[in-house]
Amino acid sequence: MRSNSFILTVALVAAMLAPGAARARCADDLAALQARVDRAQRMKPTAQTAAAAKVLQKFNAGDAEDEIDCYNAVARARRALAAAAPDAPAQQVQPLQVQPLQVQK
């Protein structure tokens, strides 16, 4: 009986500490992603890095306490970075002018 209460106590303490650990991991992910986006913005700014920076800035301005908001912000910023760059406008290709071949007799 004593071992069951010990296991229950350990499980309860672990459950109480888990949300704080998850929040810390998300904060670490967020800080690493923020550094990556900032570096990319300084080196070679693109529409993707600007969108990711905007998502991260909006999240930091809100300072949400919920870890799910943190993970959602990280996911949105990662999606913005991974988005395909818009294609360059297609150039008009001139059709090839072919002259008929003249056969000599």
C-alpha positions in Angstrom: 0.0 0.0 0.0 2.8 2.4 0.8 4.4 1.9 -2.6 1.2 2.8 -4.4 0.9 6.1 -2.5 4.5 6.8 -3.3 4.0 6.2 -7.0 0.8 8.3 -6.9 2.7 11.1 -5.2 5.5 11.0 -7.7 3.0 11.0 -10.6 1.1 13.9 -9.1 4.3 16.0 -8.7 5.4 15.1 -12.2 2.0 16.2 -13.6 2.3 19.5 -11.7 5.7 20.2 -13.0 5.0 19.2 -16.6 3.2 22.4 -17.8 6.1 24.6 -16.6 8.6 22.4 -18.4 6.5 22.5 -21.6 6.3 26.3 -21.4 10.1 26.5 -20.9 10.6 24.3 -24.0 8.3 26.4 -26.0 10.1 29.5 -24.8 13.4 28.0 -25.9 12.0 27.1 -29.3 10.6 30.6 -29.6 13.9 32.2 -28.7 15.8 30.1 -31.2 13.3 30.8 -33.9 13.4 34.5 -33.2 17.2 34.5 -33.5 17.0 32.6 -36.8 14.4 35.0 -38.2 16.3 38.1 -37.0 19.5 36.8 -38.6 17.7 36.0 -41.9 16.1 39.4 -41.9 19.5 41.1 -41.5 21.3 38.9 -44.1 18.7 38.6 -46.8 15.2 39.8 -46.1 12.4 38.0 -48.0 8.7 38.0 -47.8 8.9 34.8 -45.8 11.2 36.2 -43.1 9.1 39.3 -42.9 5.9 37.3 -42.4 7.6 35.1 -39.7 9.0 38.2 -38.0 5.5 39.8 -38.0 4.0 36.6 -36.4 6.7 36.5 -33.7 6.4 40.2 -33.0 2.6 39.9 -32.7 3.0 37.0 -30.2 5.6 38.8 -28.2 3.4 41.9 -28.0 0.6 39.8 -26.6 2.8 37.9 -24.1 0.2 35.1 -23.9 0.5 33.0 -20.8 -0.9 29.8 -22.5 1.7 27.4 -23.8 -0.6 26.4 -26.6 -0.5 30.0 -27.9 3.3 29.8 -27.8 3.3 26.6 -29.8 0.8 28.0 -32.3 3.0 31.1 -32.8 6.0 28.9 -33.4 4.1 26.8 -35.9 2.8 29.8 -37.7 6.2 31.4 -37.9 7.7 28.1 -39.2 5.0 27.8 -41.8 5.7 31.4 -42.9 9.4 30.6 -43.3 8.6 27.4 -45.3 6.1 29.1 -47.6 7.1 28.9 -51.3 8.5 32.1 -52.7 6.2 33.7 -55.3 7.3 32.8 -58.8 8.9 35.4 -61.0 6.6 36.7 -63.7 6.8 34.5 -66.8 8.7 36.1 -69.6 7.3 36.2 -73.1 9.2 33.7 -75.3 9.4 34.7 -79.0 8.5 31.9 -81.3 11.3 30.6 -83.4 11.2 31.8 -87.0 11.9 28.8 -89.3 12.8 29.4 -92.9 11.7 26.6 -95.3 14.6 24.5 -96.4 15.4 24.9 -100.1 16.5 21.8 -101.8 18.9 22.1 -104.7 18.4 19.8 -107.7 
